[in-house]
Structures are given as structure tokens and as C-alpha cells.
Amino acid sequence: MSNLIIQTEKISKTYNNEGVKTRALVDIDLTIYQGEFVSIMGPSGSGKSTLMQILGFLDKSTKGEYFFNGKNINTFSYDELARIRNEEVGFVFQSFNLLPRTSVWENVELPLFYRKVHEKNSKDKIFKALQMVGMEHRKKYLSNQISGGEKQRVAIARALVNNPEVIFADEPTGNLDSKTGTQVMKILQELNNKGHTIILVTHETFTAEHAKRIINMKDGRIISNKPVINRRIARDGELLK
């Protein structure tokens, strides 16, 4: 049995804007095991991105409990949460979030810089991460000199460089054409095959079906949580539909 890496108990999130309360999440119970590939999907406003931000330590719930590797994050200090964000999880966003006018190499190096990894050790880590996404030949290019698909590959390499336990991917194909989106899903599936836990947020059923399990959300609640029966396997040359 794989280790339980993420567990939530009655997680809720309410935003308060000038006295107007908006419930973004309501009583979320969720378990994710090491090595899973899970899609969280739903329409705009369903709460899927809010849930990812809480699971990825970018936000906190209003109530409920969140356990990461068996530890209640409510007991963690700010510094401990920052360490986990940098070392144990990685993020891939729809908008890439690369530093402009900065090289591919330097963008991937950023998490190591914050972790204060010695330069001798960092070079091997960066090159390996770039190799895993097929971008080592672009290492000296500036981020504004590469295509959207290449930017997303660099973003994935940056997420990988610390060898995190969990990779969060928020609409990673949203700004890409169909063919390039398929290439990104192929990389995520290959990373999952190598043991990385992948949590994908998407509003597209076709993209979600590249995962092994789909969690459907609506109005801040989980309405279904089922394995993918006919899983889609991304291959070069295949188009997302």
C-alpha cells in the first residue's frame, strides 16, 4: 500500500470581502496517496483552484484539518510552510510564471537559490531537470525567446529541480495549442510513471482523463471521486480534443 501523502477533513474556505461572505469550499474530505495522478475538475467558480492553493500551502482553510505526510499543517510555523513549498512540492501554472529576460537555466535554478544549494550540486540538478523535459539544448535562451510549449516545459523543470513529492499543475495546457498541450500531458504522465505524485487542476474532461482518478467539484463541494476507466495516454503527434 502506498503512503498516504495528503488527507483533508472537513476543509472549508470562506472569503470575507467588506462584510460579504463567499463560501469557496465546503466540507472537503480528500485522500491522495503517494504516486497517484489525480485530476481535480469543475467549471469556473467550482472551488478547484482554491482547493489546490490550500493543498499546495499557498493559502489556508477557514476551518477543517489538513494533514501532509501525516502531520497537521496547522501546527507548522511560517518558516516550515515556506520550506515545504520550496522543497517538497512543485508548481506548474497556466501562465508559466517565468522570470522575464532571464535564461532558461536561471529560471530552473530559482528554487535551489532559495534553498541555498551549493552551486556544484545545483548544476547537476538543473541539467537533469532540463533533460527530463527535453529543454537542455535551450538552457542559455532567455524566457522571452522560447515558445509557449517550451515555457511550460521550463516551468515543469523548475517544479522538478528539488525532486518534490507532489507536483501541482493548475491548467497547465490552458495557454497551449492542442499538439503542445498533448506534449505537456505526456511529460506529466512520464513523471507520474517515475513515482511523482501529480495533482492536476483543469476544467477540460479530455485533459482530466489523462490522470488515473478524477475528482469533480461544483459549488465548492466534491460531487464525485472516481477512477478513470478509459485513461487517455498522451503520445507524440496526438492532438487534445
Backbone hydrogen bonds, N-H to C=O, Kabsch-Sander energy under -0.5 kcal/mol:
donor,donor_aa,acceptor,acceptor_aa,energy
5,I,3,N,-0.7
5,I,32,I,-1.9
6,I,32,I,-2.2
7,Q,67,F,-2.1
8,T,30,L,-2.6
9,E,65,E,-2.7
11,I,28,I,-2.0
12,S,63,K,-2.4
13,K,25,L,-1.7
15,Y,22,T,-2.9
17,N,15,Y,-0.6
17,N,20,V,-2.7
18,E,16,N,-0.7
20,V,17,N,-1.7
21,K,19,G,-0.7
22,T,15,Y,-2.8
24,A,13,K,-2.4
24,A,22,T,-0.8
25,L,13,K,-1.7
26,V,220,G,-2.8
28,I,11,I,-2.7
29,D,27,D,-0.7
30,L,8,T,-1.2
30,L,28,I,-0.5
32,I,6,I,-2.5
34,Q,3,N,-3.3
36,E,33,Y,-1.9
38,V,198,I,-2.8
39,S,213,R,-3.1
40,I,200,L,-3.5
41,M,39,S,-0.6
41,M,215,I,-2.8
42,G,202,T,-0.8
46,S,43,P,-1.9
51,L,47,G,-2.4
52,M,48,K,-2.0
53,Q,49,S,-2.3
54,I,50,T,-1.8
55,L,51,L,-2.8
56,G,52,M,-2.3
57,F,54,I,-1.5
58,L,53,Q,-2.9
59,D,53,Q,-1.3
62,T,12,S,-2.4
63,K,12,S,-1.6
65,E,9,E,-2.2
67,F,7,Q,-3.3
68,F,71,K,-2.7
69,N,5,I,-2.5
69,N,67,F,-0.5
71,K,68,F,-1.5
73,I,66,Y,-2.6
73,I,71,K,-0.6
75,T,72,N,-1.8
76,F,73,I,-1.7
81,L,77,S,-2.3
82,A,78,Y,-2.2
83,R,79,D,-2.1
84,I,80,E,-2.2
85,R,81,L,-2.4
86,N,82,A,-1.6
87,E,83,R,-2.6
88,E,84,I,-2.0
89,V,84,I,-1.2
90,G,166,V,-2.2
92,V,168,F,-2.6
94,Q,170,D,-0.8
96,F,93,F,-1.5
97,N,95,S,-2.6
102,T,99,L,-0.9
104,V,141,Y,-2.6
105,W,139,K,-2.2
107,N,103,S,-2.1
108,V,104,V,-2.0
109,E,105,W,-1.7
110,L,106,E,-0.8
110,L,107,N,-0.6
112,L,109,E,-0.9
113,F,109,E,-1.9
114,Y,110,L,-2.0
115,R,111,P,-1.4
116,K,112,L,-0.9
116,K,113,F,-0.7
117,V,112,L,-2.2
121,N,118,H,-0.7
122,S,118,H,-2.3
123,K,119,E,-1.9
124,D,120,K,-0.7
125,K,121,N,-1.5
126,I,122,S,-2.8
127,F,123,K,-2.3
128,K,124,D,-2.3
129,A,125,K,-2.2
130,L,126,I,-2.4
131,Q,127,F,-2.4
132,M,128,K,-2.0
133,V,129,A,-0.8
133,V,130,L,-0.6
134,G,131,Q,-1.3
135,M,130,L,-2.9
136,E,130,L,-0.5
138,R,135,M,-1.6
139,K,136,E,-1.2
141,Y,138,R,-1.6
143,S,102,T,-2.1
145,Q,142,L,-2.1
146,I,143,S,-0.7
151,K,147,S,-2.5
152,Q,148,G,-2.0
153,R,149,G,-1.7
154,V,150,E,-2.4
155,A,151,K,-2.3
156,I,152,Q,-2.1
157,A,153,R,-2.5
158,R,154,V,-2.6
159,A,155,A,-1.9
160,L,156,I,-1.5
161,V,157,A,-1.4
163,N,160,L,-3.2
165,E,88,E,-1.4
166,V,88,E,-1.6
167,I,197,T,-2.9
168,F,90,G,-3.2
168,F,166,V,-0.5
169,A,167,I,-0.5
169,A,199,I,-2.7
170,D,92,V,-2.9
170,D,168,F,-0.5
171,E,169,A,-0.8
171,E,201,V,-3.0
174,G,171,E,-1.6
176,L,173,T,-1.7
181,G,177,D,-2.7
182,T,178,S,-2.0
183,Q,179,K,-1.6
184,V,180,T,-1.9
185,M,181,G,-2.2
186,K,182,T,-2.2
187,I,183,Q,-1.8
188,L,184,V,-2.2
189,Q,185,M,-2.4
190,E,186,K,-2.3
191,L,187,I,-2.4
192,N,188,L,-2.1
193,N,189,Q,-2.2
194,K,190,E,-1.1
195,G,192,N,-1.8
196,H,191,L,-2.1
197,T,165,E,-1.8
198,I,36,E,-2.4
198,I,196,H,-0.5
199,I,167,I,-2.7
200,L,38,V,-3.1
200,L,198,I,-0.5
201,V,169,A,-3.1
202,T,40,I,-2.0
202,T,200,L,-0.5
205,T,203,H,-0.5
208,A,204,E,-2.4
209,E,205,T,-2.0
210,H,207,T,-1.7
211,A,208,A,-2.0
212,K,37,F,-2.7
213,R,37,F,-1.3
214,I,226,K,-3.0
215,I,39,S,-3.4
216,N,214,I,-0.6
216,N,224,S,-2.2
217,M,41,M,-2.6
218,K,221,R,-2.4
220,G,46,S,-2.0
221,R,218,K,-1.8
223,I,216,N,-2.6
223,I,221,R,-0.6
224,S,216,N,-1.3
226,K,214,I,-2.2
228,V,212,K,-2.4
229,I,227,P,-0.6
231,R,229,I,-0.8
232,R,209,E,-2.6
234,A,232,R,-0.6
238,E,235,R,-2.1
240,L,178,S,-0.6
